Every structure is written in C-alpha cells, then in structure tokens.
C-alpha cells in the first residue's frame, strides 16, 4: 500500500489492482470495470507514456561489451528526461535461457523509478518455448512480471491464447475513461481467434460501462500494444511506398515481420475504438503511419542488446494531451 500512496502523491494518479488473474473467460462473462487497473490523468494536463521496446535485457555473445548496462543507461536517461507517467514495454523485454535472472534484474531497474509500467510478452521472452501457459519458462516469467512493485502486467484469462492479454485504463479526476490501453501477446507468431473474441468483449464492456451501450456512436478511445506487427503492416508499407517513397524508406530499414492475419485488424476497425497500434519486434524499423484511419507505430528499439543500428536506437514518447488528442514522437538516444 505504501507504494500506491507514493504514486498518488508524486504522480497524481491511483491504481486499482486487476483481480481477474487466471479466471476462465467466456463471451457471456460479466464485465466489471473495477477489475482493471486505472491511472489518473489530471484534468487539462498531459499524460506521458514512454515506449521501451526490444530491450533484450540479457547477454548475447555477439553483443557489444557491456551492452546490457548501456541499454539500461539509455532507458534511464530517457525516463529521467521525459518524466513519463507510465512506461510501456512492448516485448522482447528479456531473452535467452537465463531470462528469469534478467527478468528480476529488469524489474528491479524499472521499480527504482516508482513509475507504473505495462508490458507485453515478445517471442524472446519465452525463449525456445511456444508462448502458451503450460510452457514452464514462459509461465514463470509471466508470473515474475506480475510481481514488480510498479508492474500492471497481468497474465489475463487462462483460456484466452497467449500470456498477457489485459487492459488498463487512464481516467480523468472524476473517474471517466480518457483512454483505454489494451495489451496483447502476439506469441511467437500471431494472434488467435480467442484473443480477437476477448478483445471484442473487452471493448464492448468498456463502452457499456461508460456510455450505457456496447456500441455507442462514439466508442471509448483506446491505444493497443503488441510485439509482432499485424499483417496489415505489409499492406501499409506498399501504400506508403506509392504515396511517399522517401518516407517509406526511412520508416522501413528491414522487411516487416508481420503476424498471420487473425482478423484482429478488421475487428479493431469494426469496433471503432482503437486510434493507435504500437509495435516492436523489427529492430531497424521506425514508422508512424495512418492506415485505414488507424495509426500504426513501430517504436524505436531501446538498447544495444541484439541486432541494431546505432542510428535507430531510443524510445518513443506517447503524449495524451489535455484535450485528449495523442501525439507520438520518436526520441533517438543521445
């Protein structure tokens, strides 16, 4: 409780802990808004989210000397410079067979800032295992991520594919949602139908809790976080190449490793809630492009662990402005 009071005093927001845990879920389950963590955005002021992606906090034999310490130093400098209210880690947070050791080290690093953080699992977080709840290394790491002093990570419903499908809400001082945040485990390859069904249930639940209707004319706005980009990223790239070849070349320094089409993007469009989709995974890409009315953002890789270009390292700052508009800025490492 002491840490929660510290958050209220220093950052002027509160946290309601998610009690959903490992519950079974079905499309007929009753939605309870209080089951999901909430962070308060002070009325009229900006709310800053700092995306850290693909930190790969571990040791690779091909890495530069002292890469992990340099990576954490890069993240520390960004956190202290941009003073975010929330950190968003979009996968491949750790890697390798010693991921539990490095997971503990990463949590200790994050907790020192006394800032809440959300996380999604990446393909390297459960190194060498399929990302299913019965895979020991993945399950142990996910359980560890839940224990962070300022962690809002949740494993989510046990019967929804993947580990770490959950929501967090940013609310105003009266408790009304300003923006919802939705996190997904893209597994080692792609989303599954149960995740798409859970997403529809979750968004409709948010809408009904706030507006009284599951499908209001103006849905609750959400930001959505993944690790592996949706397959529509390839279509986005082709469209961008025709409109602005130079912009496309700057956005994609490598071919996008997109997931199999799960129907998630169509569901996102149908529900009309998500305004921005944030990804990691492709270490050399950095793009911010509106495709079919929704922004796709590939964040800057944070750190020197794993393959990278020194010209494409840093963090991504997401600012929810006082008027609830969203600004996204790439912040190259200094």
ZISULHU-V433478 format. One record per helix or strand. SS is the DSSP state (a for helix, b for strand). FROM is the first residue (numbers start at 1). TO is the last residue. Records with the same first field share a line. If there is no record, write none. Layout:
SS = FROM-TO + FROM-TO
//
This chain:
a = 2-11 + 33-35 + 67-82 + 99-111 + 136-146 + 193-211 + 232-243 + 245-251 + 264-271 + 310-312
b = 37-40 + 47-53 + 57-57 + 86-90 + 94-94 + 116-120 + 151-151 + 166-171 + 177-183 + 222-225 + 274-279 + 287-291 + 294-298 + 301-301 + 313-320 + 326-332
//
